[in-house]
Amino acid sequence: MKQINVKASKNYTITVDRAFENFKAQVLPLIKGNVVAVITDTNVEPLYYAQLESLLTGKTVCKFVIPAGEENKNAENYISLVNALAKAGLSRKSTVIGLGGGVVGDMSAFVASTYMRGVSYIAIPTTLLSMVDSSVGGKTGIDLDSGKNLLGTFFQPDTVYINLDFLNTLPEREVKSGLGEIMKYAFIDSRITPSDLQNINYEDLIVKSLEIKRDIVERDERESGDRMLLNFGHTIGHAIEKLYDYKVSHGECVLKGMAYAIELSEKLGFISAEQKETSLNFLNGAGVSLEKEFNISQIINVVKSDKKADGNTVNFVFTKGFGEGVIKKIDIAKLSECF
Ligand SMILES: NC(=O)c1ccc[n+]([C@@H]2O[C@H](COP(=O)([O-])OP(=O)(O)OC[C@H]3O[C@@H](n4cnc5c(N)ncnc54)[C@H](O)[C@@H]3O)[C@@H](O)[C@H]2O)c1
């Protein structure tokens, strides 16, 4: 078992474990109240819910299952969930547990942060992407018709519990998606290097990713500065995700977005042509096509509606090569230079 301590507006511990071995010792004592709402999705529920429920000894456990997939991280499901929590009699003293990938994580944390003005929340991420990224840092939210994550809060969990065995059932495509977010860290922090992604040790990669994200979140919890570095590949990645109507995974779209960010970094002189080639080859290692499937005007239109855009400008994250990112405000029209 490994543990990472986060000191944010709330201090909490992330436990990286196997086979739920230390769940009872590390998580059970932190669960407030006797009633626990476990929010999960239709794919994760049959795999892991029963095991989790059996570990929640002494608690009354209520199960809430949402349909799997990004298209379900929406207002309708959010309202249904909070209504179901109220119907089941969950009080302010209850705890919400999110058992699932980033979709369940964002949705359940948003429910916890708003239900009765906020109840305790415990994250149990089950995808590689949610283990290394979305379960940490306190961003919660749902998508609106006009864009991704447009309704949400900053809300830190009481604890995060990662069971590495969840990765055994993860489809190959979701593994690639998680590797995309891990590769992102290699472009902004030197603690993850390209060779770490050649001989993969998931426990090591997950712990290093969490330490990098933890350090950034501790410096800038509300994303007014350094935390924007975590958006490397995301400005265009989110636009691509929307253009695909959320049918292609977040991590795959981020990989595609990073390819654009690398090209733009070269065009604007942050890296050499050789560094660009090395970086793109590294990204290709994730096994996701980096073909440009949309034209520039389609992407620019979506970027303009991104919550991070400010009129005709956006804070864009460039790489200065492996290990170093840089944030620069640019004119959105400049994005055409990477086409
Ligand atoms: N809050 C943040 O800081 C943050 C950061 C990054 C991404 N996100 C969000 O995370 C979401 C993407 O998360 P994701 O990639 O985990 O997607 P996801 O939650 O849709 O999970 C991917 C698929 O894997 C299935 N699944 C989950 N765990 C499984 C397991 N152990 N075995 C088998 N199948 C399993 C899910 O049911 C789903 O079909 C996006 O909505 C994105 O916006 C949030």
The ligand as a MOL file (V3000), in Angstrom:
LIG
                    3D

  0  0  0     0  0            999 V3000
M  V30 BEGIN CTAB
M  V30 COUNTS 44 48 0 0 0
M  V30 BEGIN ATOM
M  V30 1 N -12.5880 16.3040 -12.3510 0
M  V30 2 C -11.4440 16.2970 -12.9980 0
M  V30 3 O -10.4370 16.8600 -12.5550 0
M  V30 4 C -11.3380 15.5350 -14.2930 0
M  V30 5 C -10.0830 15.3260 -14.8950 0
M  V30 6 C -10.0170 14.5560 -16.0480 0
M  V30 7 C -11.1680 14.0110 -16.5860 0
M  V30 8 N -12.3790 14.2440 -15.9980 0 CHG=1
M  V30 9 C -13.6130 13.6790 -16.5460 0
M  V30 10 O -13.5210 12.2590 -16.4690 0
M  V30 11 C -14.3700 11.7110 -17.4830 0
M  V30 12 C -13.6430 10.5910 -18.1790 0
M  V30 13 O -13.3510 9.5940 -17.2480 0
M  V30 14 P -13.0760 8.0780 -17.6830 0
M  V30 15 O -12.1250 8.0670 -18.8060 0
M  V30 16 O -12.7780 7.3380 -16.4590 0 CHG=-1
M  V30 17 O -14.4650 7.6480 -18.3340 0
M  V30 18 P -15.7170 6.8040 -17.8150 0
M  V30 19 O -16.0800 7.1230 -16.4510 0
M  V30 20 O -16.7490 6.9800 -18.8790 0
M  V30 21 O -15.1900 5.2950 -17.8590 0
M  V30 22 C -14.8490 4.7040 -19.0770 0
M  V30 23 C -15.5890 3.3730 -19.2910 0
M  V30 24 O -14.9950 2.3750 -18.4770 0
M  V30 25 C -15.9950 1.7090 -17.7050 0
M  V30 26 N -15.3080 1.2670 -16.4880 0
M  V30 27 C -14.9390 2.0180 -15.4310 0
M  V30 28 N -14.1710 1.3060 -14.6000 0
M  V30 29 C -14.0770 0.0640 -15.1190 0
M  V30 30 C -13.3910 -1.1190 -14.7190 0
M  V30 31 N -12.6030 -1.1560 -13.6460 0
M  V30 32 N -13.5310 -2.2160 -15.4900 0
M  V30 33 C -14.2800 -2.1940 -16.6190 0
M  V30 34 N -14.9140 -1.0990 -17.0640 0
M  V30 35 C -14.8120 0.0240 -16.3240 0
M  V30 36 C -17.0750 2.7410 -17.5290 0
M  V30 37 O -18.3110 2.1640 -17.2480 0
M  V30 38 C -17.0520 3.4200 -18.8970 0
M  V30 39 O -17.7730 2.6450 -19.8240 0
M  V30 40 C -14.7590 12.8390 -18.3940 0
M  V30 41 O -16.0830 13.2120 -18.1240 0
M  V30 42 C -13.8270 13.9700 -18.0010 0
M  V30 43 O -14.3730 15.2380 -18.2000 0
M  V30 44 C -12.4700 14.9870 -14.8630 0
M  V30 END ATOM
M  V30 BEGIN BOND
M  V30 1 1 1 2
M  V30 2 2 2 3
M  V30 3 1 2 4
M  V30 4 1 4 5
M  V30 5 2 4 44
M  V30 6 2 5 6
M  V30 7 1 6 7
M  V30 8 2 7 8
M  V30 9 1 8 9
M  V30 10 1 8 44
M  V30 11 1 9 10
M  V30 12 1 9 42
M  V30 13 1 10 11
M  V30 14 1 11 12
M  V30 15 1 11 40
M  V30 16 1 12 13
M  V30 17 1 13 14
M  V30 18 2 14 15
M  V30 19 1 14 16
M  V30 20 1 14 17
M  V30 21 1 17 18
M  V30 22 2 18 19
M  V30 23 1 18 20
M  V30 24 1 18 21
M  V30 25 1 21 22
M  V30 26 1 22 23
M  V30 27 1 23 24
M  V30 28 1 23 38
M  V30 29 1 24 25
M  V30 30 1 25 26
M  V30 31 1 25 36
M  V30 32 1 26 27
M  V30 33 1 26 35
M  V30 34 2 27 28
M  V30 35 1 28 29
M  V30 36 1 29 30
M  V30 37 2 29 35
M  V30 38 1 30 31
M  V30 39 2 30 32
M  V30 40 1 32 33
M  V30 41 2 33 34
M  V30 42 1 34 35
M  V30 43 1 36 37
M  V30 44 1 36 38
M  V30 45 1 38 39
M  V30 46 1 40 41
M  V30 47 1 40 42
M  V30 48 1 42 43
M  V30 END BOND
M  V30 END CTAB
M  END
